[in-house]
């Protein structure tokens, strides 16, 4: 899922070594939000992570050489 957001969050990308399973992230390619979701698996040696994408639940394999990964607060669910 791509988004028309114009730029990634301020500050440097989050190194894969600082991420843990369950973290909510945004993955950016230059000036486009590629996807956001919850980290399911990490392989820092290969520089890849699996993410369960919001809101559709698709799984994506992300390469940290191709995407800027930013730790992001999880979206809040609307109250009933």
C-alpha positions as CSV (number, residue, x, y, z in Angstrom):
1,X,0.0,0.0,0.0
2,X,1.6,3.3,-1.0
3,X,0.6,6.7,0.3
4,X,0.8,10.2,-1.1
5,X,2.6,11.4,2.1
6,X,5.4,13.5,0.9
7,X,8.3,12.8,3.2
8,X,9.4,10.4,5.9
9,X,9.4,11.3,9.6
10,X,12.1,13.7,10.8
11,X,15.3,12.2,11.9
12,X,17.3,9.2,10.7
13,X,15.9,5.8,9.8
14,X,15.7,3.3,12.6
15,X,18.5,0.7,12.4
16,X,17.2,-2.9,12.1
17,X,19.2,-3.8,15.2
18,X,17.0,-1.4,17.2
19,X,13.8,-3.1,16.1
20,X,12.0,-5.9,17.9
21,X,9.1,-8.2,17.0
22,X,5.9,-6.3,17.7
23,X,7.2,-2.8,16.8
24,X,5.1,-0.7,14.5
25,X,7.1,0.7,11.6
26,X,6.7,2.8,8.5
27,X,8.8,1.8,5.4
28,X,9.6,4.7,3.0
29,X,11.1,4.8,-0.5
30,X,12.5,8.3,-1.1
31,X,9.4,10.4,-0.6
32,X,6.7,7.8,-0.7
33,X,5.2,5.8,2.2
34,X,5.6,2.2,0.9
35,X,3.8,0.5,3.8
36,X,3.3,0.5,7.6
37,X,2.7,-2.3,9.9
38,X,3.9,-4.6,12.7
39,X,7.3,-6.3,12.7
40,X,6.8,-10.1,12.7
41,X,10.3,-11.4,11.9
42,X,13.8,-9.8,11.7
43,X,17.1,-10.9,10.2
44,X,19.6,-8.2,11.0
45,X,22.4,-10.2,9.3
46,X,20.6,-10.1,6.0
47,X,19.0,-6.6,6.6
48,X,15.4,-7.8,6.1
49,X,12.2,-7.9,8.1
50,X,8.7,-9.3,7.7
51,X,5.9,-6.9,8.4
52,X,2.2,-7.5,8.7
53,X,0.8,-4.5,6.8
54,X,-1.9,-2.2,8.2
55,X,-4.9,-2.3,7.7
56,X,-5.2,-5.2,5.2
57,X,-3.0,-7.7,7.0
58,X,-0.8,-8.6,4.0
59,X,2.7,-9.8,4.8
60,X,5.6,-7.9,3.2
61,X,9.3,-8.7,3.2
62,X,11.3,-5.4,3.4
63,X,15.0,-4.9,2.6
64,X,16.6,-2.2,4.6
65,X,18.9,-1.3,1.6
66,X,15.8,-0.4,-0.4
67,X,13.6,1.2,2.3
68,X,14.0,3.7,5.1
69,X,12.5,2.0,8.1
70,X,11.1,4.3,10.8
71,X,9.8,3.1,14.2
72,X,6.3,4.5,14.4
73,X,3.6,4.6,17.1
74,X,0.8,2.2,16.4
75,X,-2.4,3.7,15.0
76,X,-5.1,4.0,17.6
77,X,-8.4,2.2,17.1
78,X,-11.5,4.4,17.2
79,X,-13.6,4.0,20.3
80,X,-17.0,2.4,19.9
